Amino acid sequence: MTWFTLQEIEHPWLVYGLLTNDSSSAFVGKPKAGKSTAIRTLAVSIIKGRPFLGRKVFVPEGGGKVLYIHLDRKDPIEDVASELRALGITQEESERLLLKSSEDMPEEKRMDWLVAEVTELKPTLVVIDLLFQFVSTDNVNDYSKNLKAINELQDRLRKVNFHGHLITAHHARKAMNPDEPFDDFLGTQAIRGSVSTSLSFRYDRRNKRFTVQSDQTKRAKELGEIEETVVERNSGTGEIYLGSTVESLRISHAKTKDSKDGEDVFHYIEQHPGCTQQDLSDNVAMKKVRLQQFLKELKKNEMIKLSGKGVARNPYRYTADTTVPMEVSQ
């Protein structure tokens, strides 16, 4: 057999259109951006077989198994246990979710320890939160060292026939690039280049909302990648799901603002018959170009009447035609 006859291997979905088995993903975000909550919600989804982010999960008959290695020191393991219970894990189901912390791991030969745990549990999902608290690398910005550590982790799991999904969690850089969030891993591009899916989590303080977006090598054609989307949470069950996209909210906000601004212009004319453009500029907070656009639209819709010749001593004057319903579009 030569390379020319090799065929692409289709790995089954773990989370439809998002995560496949026999692969790995990275969840990245600043502290308190929602990545650990998403990971715990996914872990519970695998145990219970319920959707994650509104996507169907595929687990073995009898439910999936999860090896969860929690190493993020800002969250006590007791808090993690409490959140898992709040998400619905029962005592019986907890036998299929193995929760470990740094106290459970040896200082040396951590890879050997991980391999032994995976071999015994045979998990559907392995979580390491955070990766750089697990692998040995003295410089998170050293590409070759990061790549070596990540490759060793993936290779060791592959050698013991782990065919589930591996998730590693990562902090984001302090300064983030909004145009390319997947360059914001704390570390190097070795991480992004070594996983099949990256999920970037962000907390938008200005608008008080959590968002997520994906970067995927494998995706369902009808779904594609997740563009930046608001993450909603069911207050009862704690489950998270995808809400509106950030772009759709931006467009909706812009339309709402256009409508309000158009009404402001019309109402000023209505209350000040015969006003000039200068009067409007002095009294309606709006850039000149935008004001002219609204005046043009109002005139087009016959909502205002025009008088004057538009010259210095005889400027255009605007009067509202109140017999026409208010309707300003952009």
Secondary structure, 3 states (H helix, E strand, C coil): CCHHHCCCCCCCEEECCCEECCEEEEEEECCCCCHHHHHHHHHHHHHHCCCECCECECCCCCCCCEEEEECCCCCCHHHHHHHHHHCCCCCCHHHHEEEECHHHCCCCCHHHHHHHHHHHHCCCEEEEECHHHCCCCCCCCCHHHHHHHHHHHHHHHHHCCCCCEEEEEEEECCCCCCCCHHHCECCCHHHHCCCCEEEEEEEECCCCEEEEEEEECCCCCCCCCCCCEEEEECCCCCCEEEEEEHHHHHHHHHHHHHHHHHHHHHHHHHHCCCECHHHHHHHCCCCHHHHHHHHHHHHHCCCEEEECCCECCECCEEEECCCCCCCCCC
